[in-house]
């Protein structure tokens, strides 16, 4: 899945990933001072013909538009600058925002676990989840992910938020900000296997016999809590394998 920044279209991948310094400067200026003339943007910094060339490229890519004798960010340009750093003009990194669906069958007293068959985290058992798409609300995302990954439908209840930074070999690799939903009364045609993983019903005792994500006990605590709950934790990896965790916050509201 691509985020809004990734689906913006340019004439070349090089321009997309490596915005030229002149173009980045122009976008930064128009972020903070819309409606500038050519000389205001140029500020006699470098060759005027080269500057005009880069300004024209931004116009051709529909990031900048000229109205009378002033330059403005276009609608596409405004969406673009929402995902760049206001100082450097480079693409910025954002946390992965998504949902985790803890599917519980009360009659079986079992939870639906998914053995992940794709990287990252290949081979780990966890709950059904997915990225929150630009066009989705939380429940929309949950319903879609549950249906696509399990074939089921469930009754949904938002129970909390799980925030996690994952460090691999002392370097920050992932930042997850996830909405946690308790999903009950599962119904439909169950899918045991798909390209990205295998689904299996496990009791709470059975699941701890498998290779689990470190956050599983805390996700269970969230969905069992009578109040909305927020857990913030660091996950520690060595050579892409989880070895430790540190709880920073565990708050009920």
Protein Blocks (a to p, Z undefined) as FASTA:
>chain_A
ZZfklmpccfbfklmmmccfklmmmmmmmmmmghiafklmnnonajfklmmmmmmmmmmn
opaccehjaccddfklmmmmmmccfklopacdddddddddddddfklopacddddfbdeh
ihiacdddddddfkbcfklmmmmmmmmmnopacddddfbdcdddddeehiafbdcddddd
ddehiacjddfbdfkbccddddfklmmmpccdfklmmmmmmmmpmbdcddddddddeehi
afbdcdfbdcdZZ
